[in-house]
Amino acid sequence: MRCASGICRPWGQVVRRSSFVPPKQMETSSKTAREIYQDVMSNPARKRFGFGRKAAVVNVDIQKAYTSGEFVTSYMTHPRQVDFVNELSDLARSKGLPVVWTRVAYMEDGSDAGVWGTRTNTPDSLQNIKFNSRRSEFDDRLRVDEVKDAVYMKKMPSCWHETPLQSLLVWHQVDTVILTGGSTSGCIRASAVDSLSRGYRTIVPEECVADKHESFHYANLTDLALKYADVLPVEEVF
């Protein structure tokens, strides 16, 4: 028996509190996703992860399926996105830092897209970005160094999923990952979460990522900034 305040109970008996304190109700707002993002960035509540000792630039899926207006799947947020990506990549390369480019493309039957490729089946669907198709090609404006840069084919949203990226960054002793490309709400978000989960300081230059709709774009930038990455103006990354 154990006794406290004159009340005795057998050992091992669980004492349950009778009063339940409910959690805070989810906040609501009439503000747009852009306005909420601007509020968060103007009043930061958390310190930055910051840059570590050595960075790599990882450019995610800047390919014609998403950057050429000939395709309905294309989108643009900042008109100088590709210019900024090129400048960041050139600067990293000049300093001997790794530069990585990823893109997606799939087999003729789309089976390597897995369940991700089962929700639609139109010529514009993800799994119908075929090997050697125009949709699978990098944007012609990109300055990809085919000798020095690493180029990886990926199948899923995250640039880490079943690619050699982790091994490359370990070899180069990288501790900071700068992510560019798209989409903000899809592959950038997935890559940033995986980057943090692997112990990397993660930087997202705002002008270097893009999405189809500003609500998706800014809602995910807000979430990334609050939880997973430093979302910075590109001039702070140069």
Protein Blocks (a to p, Z undefined) as FASTA:
>chain_A
ZZeehiacdehiacddfbdcddddddddfbdfklmmmmmmmmccbdcebjafbdcdddeh
iafklmcckbmkbccfbfklmmmmmmmmmmmmmnopacddddddddfkommnmmmlmmbc
cfkbmklmcghiaklpccfkbccdfklpccdddfbfblkgopaklmmmmmnopabdcded
ddfklmmmmmmmmmmmnopacdddfklgccfbfklmmmmmmmmmmmmmccddfklmZZ
